């Protein structure tokens, strides 16, 4: 039998063994398995079995492996057959574990519903503000000045909040583990009691469900599901989706332009860095500059009034930044800082003025701080294309929320006057 009748057979008049194929596909979906050959060669037609009379060919022999094993596979191919009507299929697996980096910290947004955490952060902001304020200006007003630049103050403030958040999260996780362990023991004790109190047992079971819902919410978010609806899919589905998304972005082998295959992480990282460095290199081509001038010459611009020009220029105001922030979607990547839009929405009264001062300070200095302008490139495989070739990966740059607030606010300003451009 074959998995794909169009790609894996030739000269077949009808689908062979449809019941067996249906059963196999069910197992593939259930256990999240991958056809290794088809992952490496999405559209290649190659066969492992042949028949002379009538002439037939099919890829009947293949390996199915778990998604988590895919990054460890280095080679797969169909070998030349010998003394058999089936060709052997080769699969090479490198069993040494891939070295993982430290990863990126992200705020657990469930903390934003924790009153104790909110009070903790509000008090911390006051402490840091007092610590860096110039003595003359240590009071609650707009003339507050710091001993460091405004963008340095925001970077330090967010760093302190992050450290406090990590410490508090560890404490909360330990408390939740203790509570879960206690509930499990109590439920076990009640179930073993011959004179069980059904109402109390149900109460404790519901408490355990509520406790685990908080943990599973993180799974939902990290799975990047387009929909989250209680009862729509079992939690096992989201756990597998989270794992699948992680492994789909791992690169265990790359094919260079020369055709050479590299498998060591050092070589892969170096090749990837050089590829994107070349891709994003600033072009000094005269032709590019000429093309841009030609395009601009075809656009007519109406002259802006003094009032309209003032709206486009000048420092960013807190009210317009807040308006953009309110329209930002939740549960989106927070970039390298780890603080998503939900965090700034919750603490805008406390943080908003410093965010605005930081952005405007960067405008005055003609450069953003290192933290705010840092982008992280993540590579997403294009569908139905081998991911061991870099051009088949779609790069996405994850930017910090403060950067998004600044660029989004400027974009909103420009949108108001785009109708004055005519092509």
Secondary structure, DSSP 8 states (H G I E B T S, - for coil): --S-HHHHEES-SS-S-HHHHHHHHHHHHHHTEEEHHHHH-TT----SEEETTTTEEE-----EEEGGGGGGEEEEEE----SSSB--EEEEE--S------------GGGGG-HHHHHHHHHHHHHHHHHHB-GGG-SSSTT--BSS-HHHHHHHHHHHHHHHHHHHHHHHHHHHHHHHHHHHHHHHHHHH-TT--HHHHHHHHHHHHHHHHHHHHHHHHHTT-S---TTTS-HHHHHHHHHHHHHHT----EE-TTS-EE-SHHHHHHHHHHHHHHHT-----HHHHHHHHHHHHT-EE----HHHHHHHSS---HHHHHHHHHHS-SS---GGG---HHHHHHTHHHHHHHHHHHHHHHHHHTS--TTTT--EEEEEE-TTS-TTSGGGEEEEEE--HHHHHHHHHHHHHHHTTGGGEE-
